[in-house]
Amino acid sequence: MEYNLADLFESVVDVVPDREALLYVDHPGSGAERRLTYAELDAAANRIAHHLLDHGLRPGEHLGLHLYNGIEYVQTVLACLKARLVPVNVNYRYVEEELVYLYRDADLAALVFDAEFTARVAAAAPRARRLRHLVRVGAAPDDAPALDAVDFGAAEAAGSPERGFGPRSADDLFIIYTGGTTGMPKGVMWRQEDLFFAGLFGGAPSGEPVKRPEELAERVAAGGAGLTFFPTPPLMHGTSTLTMFVAFDYGQRVVLHRKYAPEEVLRTIEKERVSSVSLVGDAMLRPLVDALHGPLRGTDLSSLFSVSSSGAIMSETVRAQFQALVPNVLLLNNFGSSESGSNGRAADDSGPEKGFRLVVNDRTQVVDPATHEPVAVGEPGRLAQRGHVPLGYYNDPAKTAETFFQRDGERWVLLGDMATVDEDGIVTVLGRGSQCINTGGEKVYPEEVEQALKSHPDVYDALVAGVADPKWGSRVAAVVQIRPGAPEPTLEEIQAHCRTRLAGYKIPRRLVLAPAIQRSPSGKADYRWAKAVATEAQEAVDDSGATG
């Protein structure tokens, strides 16, 4: 047995077959739900794996998952791993041209998709020459174009529930496509062994990683049930899928909703006695706070041990609001990426005054991006991680060469985040280098300004971008969504608030009020949108001859 995700999952199934593995709620509030034990989930995944192999898919080929959260998503990921196919996540918000790019770039041979995406799939699939097998979940809409796709239910019914698969390898791939905050998506290629240790904590998020593959099931057999993990973002976001696998490595239960509905999340936590919730930043935490202040006041969250965020930070302001409502819950700002797995967690003194400070693991350093050597205390550099890191980006040797390197006989990945390190080894994350605003030679990182903006009582959400300035090169612009019913703040009021937390050159010089802040389905910032909105507002001011 090797550190292969399918082998490890099956080893857990064999010791706790009758334990509940998955609860899926299709339409929260409707009462429609499905529960599967580990044995039932294993058999369901076997059926889809056999269907794929029976229809000509071969180990090493790539399968796209163009799906909302659901049992079918979990089945298909596990089926890919069992059949040694490579699962590829597809952002379900993509339109035709973006889908064509991803289908082609990922060399998809098969695609499993939700019926409501039929029109987009029908437009994009013929332009991806390697894509030859389609499986549709649910009935196609009446007005959907004709598409040669197998019904998921029929595929499941025809496939064998038994295992009967060939040997697998720790080198089998798992690809996570990441759109990040800019540019076209990139496929991060993970060996499954590396992903197990870097993204799944070696089977022990809070303890000693396993030392041999067989030890995982031994730990599960020796322990008991009782924990429920609730990844609330879409499974097509890498963090949610990895959270699900962490739960399976523990032999515990996973709860899924099809889509994020804050009030229903709280009701499910109460009803199912959820232990741990994962989400993405303020965009998902703040609606929980609002619901607990309003219609869900008094919800019993006593079972909840932790709420963790990855992919975007929970600001200190919103964390404090939630903590006041649920004082016994541990709030964790985890830091990591599709390219690194976990890097660490926020330090206790992290916040608007000192910045986003990070306690990193022993595999993470701040390095000079040119020499790859560690930087001196206080000097800016790029975060990097060694050891269990990806092999590179699929179909992109140039970007792979820029991002991955060898040092001291180990593989390293150079992340996009700028940072400094202090005498105690605490890292202060400055922000994404690609989003850095250069104003008169001074560097401003949007995340730092956003933290200050969100501490304003009338600001609900905010993104920061740079707009052109004839004197300084760029100026800081804030795109702000105000709280419902709150008065519209003026630029001067926002500046006065920020001056108590930021140096003068970081203060926003342009304020744009937006009805809503645009983010990805997983809550990540859409900086391209923010820059476009801010630039359009700036150009309108320039055309009018106004100053600001």
C-alpha positions as CSV (number, residue, x, y, z in Angstrom):
1,M,0.0,0.0,0.0
2,E,1.3,3.5,-0.9
3,Y,0.2,7.0,0.0
4,N,-2.5,7.0,-2.7
5,L,-5.7,8.8,-1.9
6,A,-8.0,6.0,-3.2
7,D,-6.0,3.3,-1.3
8,L,-6.1,5.4,1.9
9,F,-9.9,6.0,1.6
10,E,-10.6,2.3,1.0
11,S,-8.5,1.4,4.0
12,V,-10.7,3.6,6.1
13,V,-13.9,2.2,4.6
14,D,-12.8,-1.3,5.5
15,V,-12.5,-0.5,9.2
16,V,-15.6,1.6,9.6
17,P,-18.0,0.5,6.8
18,D,-21.2,1.3,8.6
19,R,-20.2,4.7,9.9
20,E,-22.0,7.7,8.3
21,A,-19.6,9.3,5.8
22,L,-21.7,11.9,4.0
23,L,-24.9,13.9,4.5
24,Y,-26.0,16.0,1.5
25,V,-28.7,18.6,1.6
26,D,-29.9,19.5,-1.9
27,H,-32.2,22.4,-1.1
28,P,-31.7,23.5,2.5
29,G,-35.0,23.9,4.3
30,S,-36.8,21.5,2.0
31,G,-36.0,18.4,4.1
32,A,-34.6,16.7,1.1
33,E,-31.4,15.0,2.1
34,R,-29.3,11.9,1.4
35,R,-27.0,10.0,3.9
36,L,-24.4,7.5,2.9
37,T,-22.2,5.3,5.0
38,Y,-18.6,4.7,4.2
39,A,-19.5,1.4,2.5
40,E,-22.3,3.0,0.5
41,L,-20.1,5.8,-0.6
42,D,-17.4,3.4,-1.6
43,A,-19.8,1.3,-3.7
44,A,-21.3,4.4,-5.3
45,A,-17.8,5.6,-6.3
46,N,-16.9,2.1,-7.6
47,R,-19.9,2.2,-9.9
48,I,-18.9,5.5,-11.6
49,A,-15.3,4.3,-11.8
50,H,-16.3,1.2,-13.6
51,H,-18.5,3.1,-16.0
52,L,-15.7,5.4,-16.9
53,L,-13.3,2.5,-17.5
54,D,-15.9,0.5,-19.4
55,H,-16.4,3.5,-21.8
56,G,-12.7,3.7,-22.8
57,L,-11.2,6.1,-20.2
58,R,-7.7,5.0,-19.3
59,P,-5.4,5.7,-16.3
60,G,-3.7,9.0,-16.6
61,E,-6.4,10.7,-18.6
62,H,-8.1,13.8,-17.3
63,L,-11.8,14.2,-16.2
64,G,-13.4,17.5,-15.5
65,L,-15.9,18.1,-12.7
66,H,-18.3,20.9,-13.8
67,L,-20.6,20.5,-10.8
68,Y,-22.2,22.2,-7.9
69,N,-21.7,20.5,-4.5
70,G,-23.4,17.2,-4.3
71,I,-23.0,13.4,-3.8
72,E,-22.2,13.2,-7.5
73,Y,-19.2,15.4,-7.0
74,V,-17.8,13.3,-4.2
75,Q,-18.6,10.1,-6.1
76,T,-16.8,11.3,-9.2
77,V,-13.7,12.5,-7.4
78,L,-13.4,9.2,-5.7
79,A,-14.2,7.3,-8.9
80,C,-11.3,9.1,-10.7
81,L,-8.9,8.2,-7.9
82,K,-10.0,4.6,-7.9
83,A,-9.7,4.3,-11.7
84,R,-6.4,6.3,-11.7
85,L,-8.0,9.0,-13.8
86,V,-6.9,12.6,-12.9
87,P,-9.7,14.8,-11.5
88,V,-9.8,18.4,-12.7
89,N,-12.0,21.0,-11.0
90,V,-14.0,23.3,-13.3
91,N,-15.3,26.7,-12.1
92,Y,-19.0,26.6,-12.8
93,R,-19.2,30.3,-13.3
94,Y,-17.1,30.1,-16.4
95,V,-18.7,31.1,-19.7
96,E,-18.0,29.5,-23.1
97,E,-14.6,31.0,-23.9
98,E,-13.2,30.3,-20.4
99,L,-14.5,26.8,-20.5
100,V,-13.0,26.2,-23.9
101,Y,-9.6,27.4,-22.5
102,L,-9.8,25.1,-19.5
103,Y,-11.1,22.1,-21.4
104,R,-8.2,22.4,-23.9
105,D,-5.5,23.4,-21.4
106,A,-6.4,20.5,-19.1
107,D,-6.7,18.0,-22.0
108,L,-10.0,16.8,-20.7
109,A,-11.0,13.4,-22.0
110,A,-14.2,13.2,-20.0
111,L,-16.6,15.6,-18.3
112,V,-19.2,15.2,-15.6
113,F,-21.5,18.2,-15.5
114,D,-24.7,19.5,-13.9
115,A,-27.7,19.6,-16.3
116,E,-28.2,23.4,-15.8
117,F,-24.8,23.9,-17.5
118,T,-25.9,22.0,-20.6
119,A,-26.0,25.0,-22.9
120,R,-22.5,26.1,-22.0
121,V,-21.1,22.6,-22.2
122,A,-22.7,22.1,-25.6
123,A,-21.1,25.3,-26.9
124,A,-17.6,24.6,-25.5
125,A,-17.2,20.8,-25.8
126,P,-17.0,20.5,-29.6
127,R,-14.0,22.9,-29.5
128,A,-12.0,20.6,-27.2
129,R,-10.8,17.9,-29.5
130,R,-9.7,15.4,-26.8
131,L,-13.1,15.5,-24.9
132,R,-14.9,12.4,-25.9
133,H,-17.2,11.3,-23.0
134,L,-19.8,13.4,-21.3
135,V,-21.9,12.4,-18.3
136,R,-24.8,14.7,-17.2
137,V,-26.2,14.9,-13.7
138,G,-30.0,15.5,-13.8
139,A,-32.4,16.1,-16.7
140,A,-31.4,18.6,-19.3
141,P,-33.7,21.7,-19.5
142,D,-36.4,21.6,-22.2
143,D,-34.7,24.4,-24.2
144,A,-31.2,22.9,-23.9
145,P,-29.3,22.1,-27.1
146,A,-28.9,18.5,-28.1
147,L,-25.8,16.9,-26.5
148,D,-24.5,13.4,-26.6
149,A,-24.2,12.8,-22.9
150,V,-24.8,9.7,-20.6
151,D,-27.2,10.2,-17.8
152,F,-25.4,10.0,-14.4
153,G,-28.0,7.8,-12.9
154,A,-27.9,5.3,-15.8
155,A,-24.1,5.3,-15.6
156,E,-24.2,4.6,-11.9
157,A,-26.8,1.8,-12.3
158,A,-24.7,0.0,-15.0
159,G,-21.4,0.1,-13.1
160,S,-20.2,-2.6,-10.8
161,P,-20.3,-1.7,-7.1
162,E,-17.3,-3.9,-6.4
163,R,-13.7,-2.7,-6.5
164,G,-11.6,-4.9,-8.7
165,F,-9.2,-2.1,-9.8
166,G,-5.5,-2.5,-10.5
167,P,-2.7,-1.3,-8.3
168,R,-2.2,2.4,-7.8
169,S,0.7,4.6,-7.1
170,A,1.8,7.5,-4.8
171,D,2.8,9.2,-8.1
172,D,-0.8,9.3,-9.4
173,L,-1.8,12.9,-10.1
174,F,-4.4,15.2,-8.6
175,I,-4.8,18.5,-10.5
176,I,-6.2,21.6,-8.9
177,Y,-7.0,24.4,-11.3
178,T,-6.6,27.8,-9.6
179,G,-7.8,31.1,-11.0
180,G,-6.2,33.1,-8.2
181,T,-6.9,36.8,-8.4
182,T,-5.6,37.5,-11.9
183,G,-5.0,35.8,-15.3
184,M,-6.2,32.5,-16.8
185,P,-6.5,29.5,-14.6
186,K,-3.5,27.2,-14.0
187,G,-3.5,23.5,-13.3
188,V,-1.4,22.7,-10.3
189,M,-0.1,19.1,-10.6
190,W,0.2,17.3,-7.3
191,R,1.6,13.8,-6.7
192,Q,-1.0,12.2,-4.4
193,E,1.6,11.4,-1.7
194,D,2.7,15.1,-1.6
195,L,-0.9,16.3,-1.5
196,F,-1.6,13.9,1.4
197,F,1.2,15.4,3.5
198,A,1.0,19.0,2.4
199,G,-2.8,19.5,1.9
200,L,-4.2,16.7,4.2
201,F,-1.6,17.1,7.0
202,G,-0.4,13.5,6.7
203,G,-3.7,12.3,8.1
204,A,-3.4,14.3,11.3
205,P,-4.2,18.0,11.2
206,S,-3.5,18.4,14.9
207,G,-1.0,15.7,15.6
208,E,1.9,13.6,14.3
209,P,1.5,12.6,10.6
210,V,1.3,8.9,9.9
211,K,4.6,7.2,9.3
212,R,3.2,4.4,7.0
213,P,0.1,4.2,4.9
214,E,-1.5,1.4,6.9
215,E,-1.3,3.5,10.1
216,L,-4.2,5.8,8.9
217,A,-6.8,3.0,9.1
218,E,-5.3,1.8,12.4
219,R,-5.9,5.2,13.9
220,V,-9.4,5.4,12.6
221,A,-10.2,1.9,14.0
222,A,-8.8,2.9,17.4
223,G,-10.8,6.1,17.5
224,G,-14.5,6.8,17.3
225,A,-17.1,8.7,15.4
226,G,-18.5,12.0,16.6
227,L,-16.9,14.8,14.5
228,T,-18.8,16.5,11.6
229,F,-16.9,18.6,9.1
230,F,-18.9,21.2,7.1
231,P,-17.0,22.6,4.1
232,T,-19.4,25.4,3.0
233,P,-17.6,26.7,-0.1
234,P,-17.9,25.0,-3.5
235,L,-16.0,21.7,-3.8
236,M,-14.5,23.1,-7.0
237,H,-12.5,25.3,-4.6
238,G,-9.5,23.2,-3.6
239,T,-9.8,24.0,0.1
240,S,-13.3,22.4,0.3
241,T,-12.3,19.2,-1.4
242,L,-9.2,18.9,0.8
243,T,-11.3,19.5,3.9
244,M,-13.6,16.7,2.8
245,F,-10.6,14.3,2.5
246,V,-9.3,15.4,5.9
247,A,-12.6,14.3,7.4
248,F,-12.4,11.0,5.5
249,D,-8.9,10.4,6.8
250,Y,-10.3,10.8,10.3
251,G,-13.1,8.4,9.5
252,Q,-15.6,11.2,10.3
253,R,-18.7,12.7,8.7
254,V,-18.9,15.4,6.0
255,V,-22.0,17.6,5.5
256,L,-22.5,19.3,2.2
257,H,-25.0,21.9,0.9
258,R,-25.5,22.4,-2.8
259,K,-25.0,26.1,-2.5
260,Y,-24.0,28.5,0.3
261,A,-27.1,29.8,2.2
262,P,-26.0,31.4,5.5
263,E,-29.2,30.9,7.5
264,E,-29.4,27.3,6.4
265,V,-25.7,26.7,7.3
266,L,-26.6,27.8,10.8
267,R,-29.6,25.6,11.0
268,T,-27.6,22.6,9.8
269,I,-24.9,23.3,12.4
270,E,-27.5,23.2,15.1
271,K,-29.5,20.2,13.7
272,E,-26.5,18.0,12.8
273,R,-24.2,19.0,15.7
274,V,-21.5,20.2,13.4
275,S,-18.0,20.3,14.9
276,S,-16.0,22.2,12.3
277,V,-16.9,24.7,9.5
278,S,-14.6,25.8,6.8
279,L,-15.3,28.9,4.7
280,V,-13.6,31.7,2.7
281,G,-13.1,35.0,4.5
282,D,-15.5,37.8,5.4
283,A,-17.6,37.2,2.3
284,M,-18.9,34.0,4.0
285,L,-18.4,34.8,7.7
286,R,-20.1,38.2,7.7
287,P,-23.5,36.8,6.5
288,L,-23.4,34.3,9.4
289,V,-22.9,37.3,11.8
290,D,-25.8,39.1,10.2
291,A,-28.1,36.0,10.5
292,L,-27.1,35.5,14.2
293,H,-27.9,39.1,14.9
294,G,-31.3,38.8,13.0
295,P,-33.5,35.8,12.1
296,L,-31.2,33.1,13.6
297,R,-30.6,34.8,16.9
298,G,-30.4,32.2,19.6
299,T,-29.3,29.3,17.3
300,D,-27.6,26.6,19.3
301,L,-24.0,26.4,18.1
302,S,-22.7,24.7,21.2
303,S,-21.4,21.7,19.1
304,L,-19.2,24.0,17.0
305,F,-15.5,23.8,17.9
306,S,-13.8,25.7,15.0
307,V,-14.4,27.9,12.1
308,S,-11.5,28.1,9.7
309,S,-10.9,30.2,6.6
310,S,-8.5,29.6,3.7
311,G,-8.2,31.4,0.4
312,A,-9.1,34.8,2.0
313,I,-8.6,36.0,5.5
314,M,-11.3,36.7,8.1
315,S,-10.7,40.4,9.1
316,E,-10.2,41.2,12.8
317,T,-13.4,43.2,12.8
318,V,-15.7,40.4,11.5
319,R,-13.9,37.8,13.6
320,A,-14.6,39.9,16.8
321,Q,-18.2,40.2,15.8
322,F,-18.6,36.5,15.4
323,Q,-16.6,35.7,18.5
324,A,-18.9,37.9,20.6
325,L,-21.9,35.9,19.4
326,V,-20.2,32.5,19.7
327,P,-17.5,32.9,22.3
328,N,-16.3,29.3,22.6
329,V,-15.5,28.8,19.0
330,L,-11.9,28.7,17.8
331,L,-11.5,31.0,14.8
332,L,-8.6,30.1,12.5
333,N,-7.2,32.1,9.7
334,N,-5.3,29.4,7.9
335,F,-2.9,30.4,5.2
336,G,-2.1,28.3,2.1
337,S,-2.6,28.0,-1.6
338,S,-3.3,25.5,-4.3
339,E,0.5,25.5,-4.9
340,S,1.6,24.9,-1.3
341,G,-1.1,23.3,0.7
342,S,-0.8,24.7,4.2
343,N,1.8,27.3,5.2
344,G,0.6,28.2,8.7
345,R,-2.0,30.1,10.6
346,A,-2.6,33.7,11.7
347,A,-0.7,34.8,14.9
348,D,-2.6,35.9,17.9
349,D,-1.6,39.5,17.4
350,S,-2.5,39.6,13.7
351,G,-4.8,42.5,12.8
352,P,-5.2,46.0,11.3
353,E,-2.5,47.5,13.6
354,K,0.3,45.0,13.0
355,G,-0.8,43.5,9.7
356,F,-1.6,39.9,8.8
357,R,1.0,38.0,10.9
358,L,1.6,34.3,10.3
359,V,3.0,31.5,12.3
360,V,4.5,29.3,9.6
361,N,5.4,25.7,9.5
362,D,9.1,24.6,9.3
363,R,8.9,24.1,5.5
364,T,8.0,27.8,4.8
365,Q,10.5,30.7,4.4
366,V,10.6,34.2,3.0
367,V,13.1,34.3,0.2
368,D,14.6,36.7,-2.4
369,P,12.7,35.9,-5.6
370,A,15.8,36.3,-7.7
371,T,18.3,34.3,-5.6
372,H,15.9,32.0,-3.7
373,E,17.9,32.6,-0.6
374,P,16.3,33.6,2.7
375,V,15.9,37.4,3.2
376,A,17.2,39.3,6.2
377,V,14.9,40.2,9.1
378,G,12.6,43.0,8.0
379,E,13.4,42.8,4.3
380,P,10.6,42.0,1.9
381,G,10.6,38.8,-0.1
382,R,8.3,36.1,-1.4
383,L,6.9,33.2,0.6
384,A,8.3,29.9,-0.5
385,Q,7.7,26.3,0.7
386,R,9.9,23.2,0.3
387,G,9.4,19.4,0.5
388,H,6.0,18.1,-0.4
389,V,5.2,20.6,-3.2
390,P,3.6,20.2,-6.6
391,L,5.4,19.1,-9.7
392,G,4.5,22.2,-11.5
393,Y,1.7,23.7,-13.7
394,Y,0.1,21.4,-16.3
395,N,0.9,22.4,-19.9
396,D,2.9,25.5,-18.8
397,P,6.6,24.8,-18.6
398,A,7.5,28.6,-18.6
399,K,5.3,29.3,-15.6
400,T,6.6,26.2,-13.9
401,A,10.2,27.3,-14.3
402,E,9.3,30.7,-12.8
403,T,7.5,29.3,-9.8
404,F,9.3,26.0,-8.9
405,F,12.9,25.6,-8.1
406,Q,15.5,23.3,-6.5
407,R,17.6,24.3,-3.5
408,D,19.6,22.2,-1.1
409,G,18.4,19.0,-2.9
410,E,14.7,19.8,-2.3
411,R,11.9,21.0,-4.5
412,W,10.6,24.5,-3.6
413,V,7.6,26.5,-4.8
414,L,7.8,30.3,-4.9
415,L,4.4,31.7,-3.9
416,G,2.9,35.0,-5.1
417,D,2.7,36.6,-1.6
418,M,5.1,39.2,-0.5
419,A,6.1,39.1,3.1
420,T,8.7,40.0,5.8
421,V,10.0,37.9,8.7
422,D,10.9,39.2,12.2
423,E,13.4,38.0,14.8
424,D,11.0,35.5,16.2
425,G,10.3,33.9,12.8
426,I,6.8,35.5,12.6
427,V,5.9,36.3,9.0
428,T,4.0,39.4,8.1
429,V,2.1,38.9,4.8
430,L,2.1,42.0,2.7
431,G,-0.1,40.8,-0.1
432,R,0.0,39.4,-3.6
433,G,2.9,40.9,-5.5
434,S,0.8,41.1,-8.7
435,Q,-1.7,43.4,-6.9
436,C,0.9,45.7,-5.3
437,I,0.1,49.4,-6.0
438,N,3.2,51.6,-6.7
439,T,2.3,55.1,-5.7
440,G,5.1,57.6,-6.0
441,G,7.6,54.8,-5.4
442,E,5.9,53.6,-2.2
443,K,4.4,50.0,-2.3
444,V,0.8,49.5,-1.1
445,Y,-0.7,46.1,-0.7
446,P,-4.5,46.0,-1.1
447,E,-5.1,43.5,1.7
448,E,-3.7,45.8,4.3
449,V,-5.9,48.7,3.2
450,E,-8.9,46.4,3.0
451,Q,-8.5,45.3,6.6
452,A,-8.6,49.0,7.6
453,L,-11.7,49.7,5.5
454,K,-13.6,46.7,6.9
455,S,-13.1,48.0,10.4
456,H,-15.3,51.0,9.5
457,P,-18.7,50.4,11.1
458,D,-20.6,51.2,7.8
459,V,-18.4,49.2,5.5
460,Y,-19.8,45.7,4.7
461,D,-17.1,44.6,2.2
462,A,-14.3,46.3,0.2
463,L,-11.6,45.7,-2.4
464,V,-8.7,48.0,-3.2
465,A,-7.0,48.5,-6.6
466,G,-4.6,51.0,-8.2
467,V,-5.8,53.5,-10.8
468,A,-3.6,55.7,-13.0
469,D,-2.3,59.0,-11.6
470,P,-0.3,61.5,-13.7
471,K,1.8,62.6,-10.8
472,W,2.3,59.5,-8.7
473,G,1.9,56.7,-11.3
474,S,-0.9,55.1,-9.4
475,R,-3.3,56.1,-6.6
476,V,-5.1,53.9,-4.1
477,A,-8.8,53.4,-4.9
478,A,-11.3,51.7,-2.6
479,V,-14.4,50.0,-4.0
480,V,-16.8,49.7,-1.1
481,Q,-20.1,48.0,-0.3
482,I,-21.8,49.7,2.6
483,R,-24.1,48.0,5.1
484,P,-27.8,48.0,4.3
485,G,-29.4,51.1,5.7
486,A,-26.1,52.7,6.6
487,P,-25.4,56.3,5.4
488,E,-23.1,56.6,2.4
489,P,-19.7,57.6,3.8
490,T,-17.7,60.3,2.0
491,L,-14.1,59.9,0.9
492,E,-13.1,62.3,3.6
493,E,-14.8,60.1,6.3
494,I,-13.1,57.0,4.9
495,Q,-9.7,58.7,4.9
496,A,-10.1,60.0,8.4
497,H,-10.9,56.4,9.6
498,C,-8.0,54.9,7.7
499,R,-5.5,57.5,9.0
500,T,-5.7,55.9,12.5
501,R,-4.5,52.6,11.0
502,L,-2.4,53.3,7.9
503,A,0.5,55.4,6.8
504,G,-0.5,58.4,4.7
505,Y,0.6,57.0,1.4
506,K,-1.7,54.0,1.9
507,I,-4.9,56.1,2.4
508,P,-7.5,55.7,-0.4
509,R,-7.6,58.7,-2.8
510,R,-10.6,57.5,-4.6
511,L,-13.8,56.0,-3.2
512,V,-16.3,54.1,-5.4
513,L,-19.5,52.8,-3.8
514,A,-20.8,49.6,-5.3
515,P,-24.0,47.8,-4.7
516,A,-22.1,44.5,-4.1
517,I,-18.5,43.4,-4.2
518,Q,-17.8,40.9,-6.8
519,R,-16.0,37.7,-5.7
520,S,-15.6,34.2,-7.0
521,P,-18.1,31.5,-5.8
522,S,-15.5,30.5,-3.2
523,G,-15.2,34.1,-1.8
524,K,-11.9,35.0,-3.3
525,A,-11.3,38.6,-4.3
526,D,-11.9,39.6,-8.0
527,Y,-9.3,42.2,-8.4
528,R,-9.7,42.5,-12.1
529,W,-13.3,43.6,-11.5
530,A,-12.3,46.0,-8.8
531,K,-9.6,47.6,-10.9
532,A,-12.1,48.0,-13.8
533,V,-14.7,49.6,-11.6
534,A,-12.2,51.9,-10.0
535,T,-10.7,52.9,-13.4
536,E,-14.1,53.5,-14.9
537,A,-15.0,55.8,-12.0
538,Q,-11.6,57.6,-12.3
539,E,-12.1,58.1,-16.0
540,A,-15.5,59.6,-15.4
541,V,-14.1,62.1,-13.0
542,D,-11.2,63.0,-15.4
543,D,-13.7,63.5,-18.2
544,S,-15.8,65.8,-16.0
545,G,-12.8,67.9,-15.0
546,A,-13.3,67.2,-11.3
547,T,-10.5,66.6,-8.9
548,G,-10.1,63.9,-6.2
